[in-house]
């Protein structure tokens, strides 16, 4: 039996490969058989295609905190032991303040949120800062002038 393998380049190729993988799984192929080798190769090809075209981005740190709060039925007040006073909790949750290393460590240890997620730049905070910066720029050169 001659196997014809090609790189997965299109969604059509990807769908075809997934269909074949499913059939091979259903057959419960024997280890060391030609079909087992085919399955191994297809899984590598599928993984390669998915990592390039269907990559899962890490979650936003603030969204990860909110998700964990929802899971554990926590209120913003419950985050004070991780983030500090209520004002700071509010600033973090509203994207006005970045997480510090100490906050990241406490959240990781106390709420079991992956540190890799918490160290990522927050899209929420970045969007708010860029919106404020754009507003300041649109005020033009007269933004600092006070009217008497």
C-alpha positions as CSV (number, residue, x, y, z in Angstrom):
1,X,0.0,0.0,0.0
2,X,1.5,3.3,-1.1
3,X,0.6,6.3,1.1
4,X,0.4,9.7,-0.6
5,X,1.1,12.5,2.0
6,X,1.1,16.2,1.2
7,X,1.3,19.3,3.3
8,X,-2.0,20.7,4.4
9,X,-2.2,24.0,2.6
10,X,-6.0,24.8,2.5
11,X,-9.0,24.5,4.6
12,X,-10.3,21.9,2.2
13,X,-7.0,19.8,2.7
14,X,-7.4,20.3,6.4
15,X,-11.1,19.1,6.4
16,X,-10.0,16.0,4.4
17,X,-7.2,15.2,6.7
18,X,-9.5,15.5,9.8
19,X,-12.0,13.2,8.2
20,X,-9.3,10.6,7.5
21,X,-7.9,11.0,11.1
22,X,-11.5,10.4,12.4
23,X,-11.8,7.2,10.3
24,X,-8.5,5.9,11.5
25,X,-9.4,6.6,15.1
26,X,-12.8,4.7,14.6
27,X,-10.9,1.7,13.2
28,X,-8.7,1.5,16.3
29,X,-5.6,0.8,14.2
30,X,-3.0,-1.5,15.5
31,X,0.4,-0.1,16.7
32,X,3.1,-0.6,14.1
33,X,0.7,-1.0,11.2
34,X,0.8,1.0,8.0
35,X,-2.5,2.7,9.1
36,X,-0.9,3.6,12.5
37,X,2.0,5.2,10.6
38,X,-0.5,7.1,8.4
39,X,-2.3,8.3,11.5
40,X,0.9,9.5,13.2
41,X,1.9,11.4,10.0
42,X,-1.6,12.9,9.6
43,X,-1.6,14.1,13.2
44,X,1.7,15.8,12.7
45,X,0.5,17.5,9.5
46,X,-2.8,18.6,11.2
47,X,-0.9,19.9,14.2
48,X,1.4,21.9,11.9
49,X,-1.5,23.4,10.0
50,X,-3.5,24.2,13.1
51,X,-0.5,25.9,14.8
52,X,-0.1,28.2,11.8
53,X,-3.8,28.9,10.9
54,X,-5.9,28.2,14.0
55,X,-3.6,29.3,16.8
56,X,-5.2,29.9,20.1
57,X,-4.1,33.2,21.6
58,X,-3.6,33.5,25.3
59,X,-6.4,35.2,27.1
60,X,-6.3,38.8,28.2
61,X,-5.1,39.0,31.8
62,X,-8.0,41.1,32.9
63,X,-10.5,38.8,31.2
64,X,-8.7,35.8,32.9
65,X,-9.2,37.5,36.3
66,X,-12.8,38.2,35.6
67,X,-13.4,34.7,34.4
68,X,-11.8,33.2,37.6
69,X,-13.9,35.7,39.7
70,X,-17.0,34.3,37.9
71,X,-15.9,30.7,38.4
72,X,-15.2,31.2,42.1
73,X,-18.2,33.6,42.7
74,X,-15.8,36.4,43.9
75,X,-16.6,40.0,44.2
76,X,-14.1,42.8,43.5
77,X,-13.7,43.2,47.3
78,X,-12.3,39.6,47.4
79,X,-9.4,40.7,45.1
80,X,-8.1,43.2,47.6
81,X,-5.8,40.6,49.2
82,X,-4.2,40.1,45.8
83,X,-4.3,43.6,44.3
84,X,-4.5,46.1,47.2
85,X,-7.2,48.6,48.2
86,X,-10.6,48.8,46.5
87,X,-9.5,51.7,44.3
88,X,-6.6,49.7,42.9
89,X,-8.8,46.7,42.3
90,X,-11.1,49.0,40.4
91,X,-8.3,50.5,38.3
92,X,-6.9,47.0,37.4
93,X,-10.3,45.6,36.5
94,X,-11.1,48.7,34.4
95,X,-7.8,48.6,32.6
96,X,-6.5,51.8,34.1
97,X,-3.6,50.1,36.0
98,X,-1.2,47.4,34.9
99,X,-0.6,44.4,37.1
100,X,2.7,44.5,39.1
101,X,4.9,41.6,39.6
102,X,3.7,41.3,43.2
103,X,0.1,41.2,42.0
104,X,0.9,38.6,39.4
105,X,2.5,36.4,42.0
106,X,-0.4,36.7,44.4
107,X,-3.0,36.1,41.7
108,X,-1.1,33.1,40.4
109,X,-0.7,31.5,43.8
110,X,-4.1,32.5,45.3
111,X,-6.4,32.1,42.3
112,X,-4.3,29.6,40.3
113,X,-4.3,31.8,37.2
114,X,-1.4,30.9,34.9
115,X,1.5,33.4,35.3
116,X,2.0,33.2,31.5
117,X,-1.5,34.7,31.1
118,X,-1.1,37.4,33.8
119,X,2.2,38.7,32.3
120,X,0.7,39.3,28.9
121,X,-0.1,42.9,28.0
122,X,-3.8,43.6,28.7
123,X,-5.7,44.5,25.5
124,X,-8.3,46.3,27.7
125,X,-5.6,48.5,29.3
126,X,-3.8,49.1,26.0
127,X,-7.0,50.1,24.2
128,X,-8.0,52.6,27.0
129,X,-4.5,54.1,27.0
130,X,-4.4,54.5,23.2
131,X,-7.9,56.1,23.3
132,X,-6.8,58.6,25.9
133,X,-3.6,59.3,24.0
134,X,-5.6,59.9,20.8
135,X,-8.0,62.2,22.6
136,X,-5.0,64.3,23.9
137,X,-3.5,64.4,20.4
138,X,-6.8,65.5,18.9
139,X,-6.9,68.5,21.2
140,X,-4.0,70.0,19.3
141,X,-1.4,72.4,20.5
142,X,-3.9,74.4,22.6
143,X,-4.7,71.6,25.1
144,X,-2.5,73.1,27.8
145,X,-3.8,76.6,27.3
146,X,-6.1,77.8,30.1
147,X,-8.7,80.3,29.4
148,X,-9.0,83.2,31.8
